[in-house]
Amino acid sequence: MKNSFKTLDEIKKYCSEAGVDIGFSGNTEIYRKSHVINGFTVNNSLAVLPMEGADALEDGSPGELTRRRYLSFARGGAGIIWFEAVAVVPEGRASMYQLHLNKGNVDAFRRLTDEVREPALKQNGHAPMLVIQLTHSGRYSKPDGVPRPVIAAHNPVLDEKYGIAPDYPVVTDEALEALEDRFAETARLAQQAGFDAMDVKASHGYLLGELLGAHTREGRYGGGYEGRTRFIKNAAEKVRQAVDARVTLASRLSLYDAMEPQYGFGVGPDGQPDLAEPVRLLRELYNIGVRLVAVTAGNPYLIPHVNRPYDNGPYVPPEPPVKGVERLLTLAARAKAEVPEMAFVGAGYSWLKSFAVQAGAYALENGHADFIGFGRQAFANPGFANDILETGKIAPGKTCITCTKCVELMRSMLPAGCVVRDKTYARLYQQHIKNNA
């Protein structure tokens, strides 16, 4: 059922009838709560989650639309701005338009972080925590616009979908060990570029996420739990050693892959979430120095409804979108209960539209998350945080309608943004439709 609910009572009734446990609270003042993470004071409990804009320059530097987007987020008032995926090696870019931080463009990234802090300080009186998402796109790498997959292990479903032969080579242990050092080197550059936190990204089927589920892989980086978690723990330790102690270590982590257990992480024998390994990993990451985790799930290339419940998308999902919302909220709540010392950013709220504010307030009030994060909603309304902080709501005319057109643009290697709320991307989408007619 599409979210066309007009009142909170209507959506509460629907959730009850659907057997979905999502709480709502009118205590929107709770969003004003500040947090201290590794010595950094985050002014409120709202976060912009990473959404790729696919608008970098050829050398990986931020483009003009990149700059436009993050300046809008800065003015918007969120306590955390979690930057989109930034490749640590050129061959790990998801497209020729993905950001890539390197020695040649550190100054360009530094100009962007300086520019982002300026309007935030001027308009909101505080600078947000700026998190850079360090990544390798793995089997989804397209550094020159043509697939150049780097796979951790074979997955029959994904291999068939993307035309990867059974004898296609998996990335070697030696290459992975060298890649750990590249994460550390890029983290050093990111500190020079002015970022406050380093995200060692392990989600959504990209290389580090795929390694976590590489049960069938042989060698040091696969098989049992220790092998499958070796890369993220090694990379996190090397990043921690590469940057100053004041820099926060973070991770965007998929807690549940929603695929066959032998190819996924956090998946029980029945295919449902089993958080035994994810919780173990969270505790070990905390001991390494990770202090901030953005919770997510699923593989958007295979099952996009799991990580971004939608009303209109590439296929009709096997569950109502509200079930996906409940799953994401529950994953964050369970992780927080098991590892309370870690700061968690909850996700999955955009489908709730204007009622996301009350759902997020309930999660904060009950200790299910420390921050409420928005990705698609930030595309639709970069000022969502100030709207919530100042008025306690997001106006219906400024919410994401979960149409997935922003993702459609990105998958087509076009600059991505809100087609419904932003004329710049509406024009790009119209041209995209015309070109593909």
C-alpha positions in Angstrom: 0.0 0.0 0.0 1.3 3.5 -0.9 1.8 6.0 1.8 -1.1 8.4 1.1 -2.0 8.8 4.8 -3.3 12.2 5.8 -3.1 11.8 9.6 -1.0 10.1 12.2 -4.0 8.1 13.4 -4.4 6.7 9.8 -0.8 5.4 9.6 -0.9 4.1 13.1 -4.1 2.1 12.2 -2.5 0.8 9.1 0.6 -0.3 10.9 -1.5 -2.1 13.5 -3.6 -3.9 10.8 -0.4 -4.9 9.0 1.1 -6.3 12.1 4.0 -3.8 12.0 5.5 -2.4 15.2 6.5 1.2 14.6 6.2 3.7 17.4 5.4 7.4 17.1 6.0 10.2 19.5 5.1 13.9 19.5 8.3 14.8 21.5 10.1 16.5 18.6 12.1 18.5 21.0 14.3 15.4 21.5 15.9 16.2 18.1 17.7 19.1 19.8 19.7 16.8 21.9 23.4 17.1 21.3 26.0 14.3 21.5 29.7 14.2 22.1 31.5 11.6 19.9 35.2 11.2 20.4 35.4 14.8 21.7 33.3 16.3 18.9 30.1 17.9 19.9 27.3 17.1 17.4 24.7 19.9 17.9 21.5 17.8 17.3 20.3 14.3 16.6 19.7 14.6 12.8 22.0 13.3 10.1 22.2 13.5 6.3 22.9 10.0 5.1 25.1 9.3 2.0 23.4 9.4 -1.4 25.6 9.4 -4.4 25.3 12.4 -6.8 27.3 10.9 -9.7 28.6 14.4 -10.5 32.3 14.3 -9.8 34.9 15.6 -12.2 37.1 13.2 -14.2 39.9 13.2 -11.6 37.4 12.4 -8.8 37.2 16.0 -7.5 33.9 17.5 -6.4 32.0 19.0 -9.3 29.8 22.1 -9.3 26.6 20.1 -8.5 28.5 18.3 -5.8 29.4 21.6 -4.2 25.8 22.8 -4.7 24.4 19.8 -2.9 26.7 19.9 0.2 26.2 23.6 0.6 22.5 23.0 0.7 23.0 20.3 3.3 25.1 22.6 5.3 22.5 25.3 5.4 19.9 22.6 6.3 21.1 22.3 9.9 21.8 18.6 10.4 24.3 17.7 13.1 26.0 15.1 10.8 26.6 15.3 7.1 27.7 11.9 5.9 29.3 12.4 2.5 28.6 10.0 -0.3 30.9 7.1 -1.4 34.5 8.3 -2.1 36.7 5.7 -3.8 40.1 4.9 -2.3 41.5 3.7 -5.6 40.5 4.7 -9.2 39.7 1.2 -10.2 37.2 1.0 -7.3 34.9 3.8 -8.6 31.3 2.9 -9.4 31.4 5.2 -12.3 33.7 7.8 -13.9 31.6 10.4 -12.0 32.1 8.9 -8.5 34.2 10.9 -6.1 37.8 9.8 -5.7 40.1 11.4 -3.2 43.8 11.4 -4.2 47.0 13.4 -3.7 46.2 15.5 -6.8 42.8 16.8 -5.5 43.2 17.1 -1.7 43.0 20.9 -2.1 39.7 20.6 -4.0 38.2 18.5 -1.2 39.6 20.9 1.4 37.9 23.9 -0.4 34.6 22.0 -0.2 34.8 21.2 3.5 35.8 24.8 4.3 32.8 26.1 2.2 30.4 23.6 3.8 31.3 24.8 7.4 31.0 28.5 6.6 27.2 28.6 5.9 26.5 26.1 8.6 28.2 28.3 11.2 26.7 31.5 9.8 23.1 30.2 9.5 22.9 27.6 12.2 25.6 28.6 14.7 27.3 25.2 14.6 29.5 23.2 12.2 28.3 19.7 11.4 30.4 16.6 11.8 31.6 15.9 8.3 32.0 12.1 7.6 33.8 10.9 4.5 32.7 7.4 3.2 35.8 5.5 2.1 34.8 2.7 -0.3 35.7 0.3 -3.1 32.8 -0.6 -5.4 33.9 -4.2 -5.8 31.7 -6.1 -8.3 30.0 -2.9 -9.2 33.1 -1.0 -10.3 32.8 0.9 -13.6 35.7 3.3 -13.4 35.6 4.1 -17.1 31.9 3.5 -17.7 32.3 -0.2 -18.5 32.0 -2.9 -15.9 35.3 -3.9 -14.3 34.1 -6.1 -11.5 36.3 -6.9 -8.5 34.6 -9.8 -6.7 35.3 -11.2 -3.2 33.5 -14.5 -4.0 31.2 -16.0 -6.5 27.5 -15.6 -6.0 25.4 -17.5 -8.5 22.5 -15.0 -8.5 24.6 -11.9 -8.8 27.0 -13.6 -11.2 24.2 -14.5 -13.6 22.5 -11.1 -13.3 25.8 -9.3 -14.2 27.2 -11.8 -16.7 30.2 -12.9 -14.5 31.5 -16.3 -15.6 32.1 -19.1 -13.1 35.8 -19.0 -13.7 36.1 -15.3 -13.3 39.0 -14.6 -10.9 38.2 -13.4 -7.4 40.4 -10.7 -5.9 43.5 -12.2 -4.3 44.5 -12.1 -0.7 47.6 -10.1 -1.6 45.6 -7.5 -3.4 43.2 -7.2 -0.4 46.1 -6.7 2.0 47.5 -3.9 -0.2 44.0 -2.4 -0.4 43.9 -2.1 3.4 46.8 0.3 3.1 45.0 2.3 0.5 42.2 2.9 2.9 44.7 4.2 5.4 46.4 6.4 2.9 43.1 7.9 1.7 42.2 8.5 5.4 45.4 10.5 5.8 44.4 12.6 2.8 40.8 13.0 4.1 42.1 14.4 7.4 44.2 16.9 5.3 41.0 17.7 3.4 39.2 18.6 6.6 36.9 15.7 7.4 36.0 15.0 11.0 35.3 11.3 10.6 36.3 8.3 8.4 33.8 5.7 7.4 35.2 2.4 6.4 32.2 1.4 4.3 31.0 -2.3 4.4 27.5 -2.4 2.9 25.2 -2.9 0.0 27.2 -5.6 -1.8 30.3 -3.5 -2.4 33.7 -5.1 -1.8 33.9 -4.8 2.0 30.3 -5.8 2.3 30.7 -8.7 0.0 33.7 -9.9 2.0 31.6 -10.1 5.2 29.4 -12.7 3.5 32.1 -14.5 1.6 31.5 -17.9 3.3 32.6 -19.8 0.1 35.8 -17.8 -0.3 39.1 -19.6 0.4 42.1 -18.0 2.0 42.7 -15.5 4.7 39.7 -13.3 3.8 36.9 -15.8 3.6 35.2 -18.8 5.1 34.7 -18.5 8.8 33.9 -15.4 10.8 37.5 -14.4 11.4 38.4 -14.6 7.7 35.3 -12.7 6.5 35.7 -9.9 9.0 39.5 -9.7 8.6 39.5 -6.9 6.0 37.2 -4.4 7.7 39.0 -4.9 11.1 42.4 -4.6 9.5 41.4 -1.5 7.5 39.8 0.1 10.5 42.9 -0.5 12.6 45.1 1.0 9.8 42.9 4.0 9.4 42.9 4.6 13.2 46.7 4.5 13.1 46.8 6.8 10.1 44.9 9.7 11.5 44.9 11.8 14.6 43.1 10.6 17.7 40.6 13.4 17.4 39.3 12.1 14.1 36.3 9.8 14.6 36.3 6.3 13.1 33.0 5.3 11.6 31.3 2.7 9.4 28.2 2.4 7.2 27.5 -1.3 8.0 24.9 -3.7 6.5 23.7 -5.7 9.4 21.5 -8.0 7.2 22.2 -8.9 3.6 18.7 -10.5 2.9 20.1 -13.3 0.6 21.0 -16.9 0.8 22.9 -17.5 4.1 26.0 -18.9 2.4 26.4 -15.6 0.5 25.3 -13.1 3.1 26.1 -11.5 6.4 23.7 -11.4 9.3 21.4 -14.0 7.7 20.0 -16.9 9.7 19.2 -20.4 8.2 15.6 -19.2 7.7 16.7 -16.2 5.7 15.7 -13.8 8.4 18.1 -11.4 10.3 20.5 -13.1 12.7 22.6 -10.5 14.5 25.0 -12.8 16.3 27.8 -12.0 13.9 27.0 -8.4 13.3 26.9 -7.7 17.0 30.2 -9.5 17.5 31.7 -7.4 14.8 30.2 -4.2 16.2 31.9 -4.9 19.6 35.2 -5.7 18.0 35.0 -2.5 15.8 34.3 -0.5 19.0 37.4 -2.0 20.6 39.4 -0.9 17.5 38.1 2.6 17.9 35.0 2.8 15.8 32.5 5.2 17.6 29.8 5.8 15.0 27.8 3.4 12.8 25.2 4.1 10.2 22.9 1.1 10.1 21.7 -0.3 6.7 20.8 -3.6 5.1 20.4 -5.4 1.8 21.9 -5.0 -1.7 20.3 -2.2 -3.8 21.5 -3.8 -7.0 19.5 -6.9 -6.3 16.8 -6.2 -3.7 16.5 -2.4 -3.4 13.3 -2.5 -1.4 15.3 -3.9 1.6 17.5 -0.8 2.1 15.1 1.8 0.6 11.4 0.9 0.9 9.6 2.7 -1.9 6.1 3.3 -3.4 7.4 3.2 -7.0 10.5 1.3 -8.0 12.1 -1.2 -10.4 9.8 -4.0 -9.4 6.9 -4.8 -7.1 8.5 -6.0 -3.8 7.3 -9.1 -2.0 6.3 -7.2 1.1 4.6 -3.9 1.9 7.1 -1.0 2.1 6.2 -0.5 5.8 7.6 -4.0 6.5 10.9 -2.8 5.2 10.8 0.3 7.3 10.1 -1.8 10.4 13.0 -4.1 9.6 15.5 -1.2 9.3 14.3 0.5 12.5 14.4 -2.8 14.3 17.9 -3.6 13.2 19.1 -0.3 14.6 17.2 -0.8 17.8 18.7 -4.3 18.3 22.2 -3.1 17.5 21.9 -0.2 20.0 20.6 -2.5 22.7 23.5 -4.9 22.3 26.3 -2.3 21.9 24.9 0.7 23.8 28.3 2.4 23.9 28.4 2.8 20.1 26.6 5.8 18.5 24.1 4.6 15.9 22.5 6.5 13.0 19.1 4.9 12.2 17.8 4.7 8.6 14.7 3.7 6.7 12.5 6.7 7.6 11.9 8.3 4.2 8.9 6.1 3.2 7.0 7.4 6.2 7.1 10.9 4.7 6.0 13.6 7.1 5.3 10.9 9.8 9.0 10.1 9.8 9.5 12.9 12.3 7.3 11.2 15.0 8.8 7.8 14.2 12.3 9.1 14.6 11.3 10.9 17.9 10.0 7.6 19.2 13.3 5.9 18.3 15.3 8.6 20.0 13.1 8.7 23.1 13.4 4.9 23.6 17.1 4.6 22.9 16.7 2.8 19.6 19.2 5.1 17.9 21.3 8.2 18.7 20.6 10.0 15.4 17.9 9.8 12.8 19.3 9.8 9.3 17.7 10.7 6.0 19.1 10.0 2.5 16.4 10.4 -0.1 14.6 12.9 2.1 17.8 15.1 2.1 17.7 15.1 -1.7 14.1 16.2 -1.7 14.5 18.8 1.0 18.1 19.6 2.1 16.6 21.8 4.9 14.7 19.0 6.5 16.7 19.2 9.8 15.9 22.9 10.3 12.3 22.3 9.5 12.1 19.6 12.2 14.1 21.6 14.7 12.2 24.8 14.2 8.6 23.5 13.5 8.6 19.9 14.7 7.6 18.7 11.2 8.4 18.4 7.5 5.6 19.8 5.4 4.0 17.2 3.0 5.0 19.3 0.0 8.7 19.0 1.0 8.9 15.2 1.6 10.4 12.5 -0.5 7.7 10.5 -2.4 10.0 7.4 -2.7 9.6 7.3 -6.5 13.3 6.2 -6.9 13.9 8.5 -9.9 17.0 9.8 -8.1 18.5 6.3 -8.1 17.4 5.8 -11.7 19.5 8.9 -12.7 22.5 7.6 -10.8 22.3 4.1 -12.3 22.3 5.8 -15.7 25.5 7.6 -14.7 23.8 11.0 -14.7 23.9 13.5 -11.9 21.4 12.4 -9.2 19.0 14.5 -7.2 15.3 14.9 -6.5 13.4 14.9 -9.8 10.2 16.0 -8.0 11.4 18.8 -5.8 14.4 20.2 -7.8 14.1 21.6 -11.3 17.7 21.0 -12.1 17.2 17.2 -11.8 13.7 17.3 -13.3 15.3 18.7 -16.5 18.0 16.0 -16.4 15.4 13.3 -16.0 13.2 14.6 -18.8 16.2 14.5 -21.1 17.1 11.0 -19.9 13.6 9.8 -20.7 13.7 11.5 -24.1 17.1 9.9 -25.0 15.8 6.5 -24.0 12.4 6.7 -25.8 
